[in-house]
Amino acid sequence: MLVAGGSWYSGYSSAKRAGEAQLAALRQEYAAQALAAEQQYSAKLAEAAEQQQKWYDFAQHQSSKLAQATQTLDAQAALLQKEIPYAIAQDAASGGHCHSGLGADSLRLYRRALGYPD
């Protein structure tokens, strides 16, 4: 009886140790998988942040170019606005020979405003 009880306890202890070892291995595997998933997520997050910064820099550059172009166009429009009275005065001084309401100087100013050479 004592031998049977001892062998039962020995078998129970052995099975318990094997089960605990198996459980520890599963926990270690789970921790390794969780760490790998976290690292993968961090890498994707860093990649997304890099892309976001790239597009932010692109948008900043485009905004700067747009502001510069707008400023140039506003300056050109202001200059043309200042030249309109002069062109009308020159047309009137030339005797008023106008075609469709535009004299030679007005027509020259109009063509320049549209981007054509004088």
C-alpha positions as CSV (number, residue, x, y, z in Angstrom):
1,M,0.0,0.0,0.0
2,L,2.8,2.3,0.9
3,V,4.5,1.5,-2.4
4,A,1.3,2.2,-4.3
5,G,0.8,5.6,-2.5
6,G,4.5,6.5,-3.1
7,S,4.3,5.6,-6.8
8,W,1.0,7.6,-7.1
9,Y,2.6,10.6,-5.5
10,S,5.7,10.3,-7.7
11,G,3.5,10.1,-10.8
12,Y,1.4,13.0,-9.6
13,S,4.5,15.2,-8.9
14,S,6.0,14.2,-12.3
15,A,2.8,15.1,-14.1
16,K,2.5,18.4,-12.2
17,R,6.1,19.4,-13.1
18,A,5.5,18.5,-16.7
19,G,2.2,20.5,-16.7
20,E,3.9,23.5,-15.1
21,A,6.8,23.3,-17.6
22,Q,4.3,23.1,-20.5
23,L,2.4,26.1,-19.0
24,A,5.6,28.1,-18.6
25,A,6.5,27.3,-22.3
26,L,3.1,28.5,-23.4
27,R,3.4,31.7,-21.4
28,Q,6.8,32.4,-22.8
29,E,5.6,31.8,-26.4
30,Y,2.6,34.1,-25.8
31,A,4.9,36.8,-24.4
32,A,7.2,36.4,-27.5
33,Q,4.3,36.7,-29.8
34,A,2.9,39.7,-28.0
35,L,6.3,41.4,-28.2
36,A,6.6,40.7,-31.9
37,A,3.1,42.1,-32.5
38,E,4.0,45.2,-30.5
39,Q,7.2,45.7,-32.5
40,Q,5.4,45.3,-35.8
41,Y,2.7,47.8,-34.7
42,S,5.4,50.3,-33.6
43,A,7.2,49.9,-37.0
44,K,4.0,50.6,-38.9
45,L,3.2,53.5,-36.6
46,A,6.6,55.0,-37.3
47,E,6.2,54.5,-41.0
48,A,2.8,56.2,-40.9
49,A,4.3,59.1,-38.9
50,E,7.0,59.4,-41.5
51,Q,4.5,59.5,-44.4
52,Q,2.4,62.1,-42.5
53,Q,5.5,64.3,-42.0
54,K,6.3,63.9,-45.7
55,W,2.9,65.1,-46.8
56,Y,2.9,67.9,-44.2
57,D,6.2,69.1,-45.6
58,F,4.8,68.9,-49.2
59,A,1.7,70.8,-48.2
60,Q,3.9,73.5,-46.5
61,H,6.0,73.8,-49.6
62,Q,2.9,74.1,-51.9
63,S,1.3,76.7,-49.5
64,S,4.5,78.7,-49.7
65,K,4.6,78.6,-53.5
66,L,0.9,79.5,-53.7
67,A,1.4,82.5,-51.4
68,Q,4.3,83.7,-53.5
69,A,2.3,83.3,-56.7
70,T,-0.7,85.1,-55.2
71,Q,1.6,87.9,-54.1
72,T,3.1,88.2,-57.5
73,L,-0.3,88.2,-59.2
74,D,-1.6,90.8,-56.8
75,A,1.4,93.1,-57.5
76,Q,0.9,92.7,-61.3
77,A,-2.9,93.4,-60.9
78,A,-2.1,96.5,-58.8
79,L,0.4,97.7,-61.4
80,L,-2.1,97.2,-64.3
81,Q,-4.8,99.0,-62.3
82,K,-2.5,102.0,-62.0
83,E,-1.8,102.0,-65.7
84,I,-5.5,102.0,-66.8
85,P,-6.1,105.7,-66.4
86,Y,-2.9,106.5,-68.2
87,A,-3.9,104.2,-71.1
88,I,-7.3,105.8,-71.3
89,A,-5.8,109.3,-71.3
90,Q,-3.4,108.3,-74.1
91,D,-6.2,106.9,-76.1
92,A,-8.2,110.1,-75.7
93,A,-5.1,112.2,-76.6
94,S,-4.6,110.3,-79.8
95,G,-7.9,111.6,-81.1
96,G,-10.1,108.8,-79.8
97,H,-9.6,106.4,-82.7
98,C,-10.9,103.3,-80.9
99,H,-12.1,99.9,-82.1
100,S,-14.7,98.4,-79.9
101,G,-14.1,100.9,-77.2
102,L,-10.3,100.1,-77.0
103,G,-7.7,102.5,-78.3
104,A,-4.1,101.4,-79.1
105,D,-2.8,102.0,-75.6
106,S,-5.8,100.3,-73.9
107,L,-5.5,97.4,-76.3
108,R,-1.7,97.1,-75.5
109,L,-2.5,97.1,-71.8
110,Y,-5.3,94.6,-72.2
111,R,-3.0,92.3,-74.2
112,R,-0.2,92.6,-71.5
113,A,-2.8,91.8,-68.8
114,L,-3.6,88.6,-70.6
115,G,0.1,87.7,-70.8
116,Y,0.7,88.5,-74.5
117,P,3.9,90.5,-75.4
118,D,3.5,94.2,-76.2
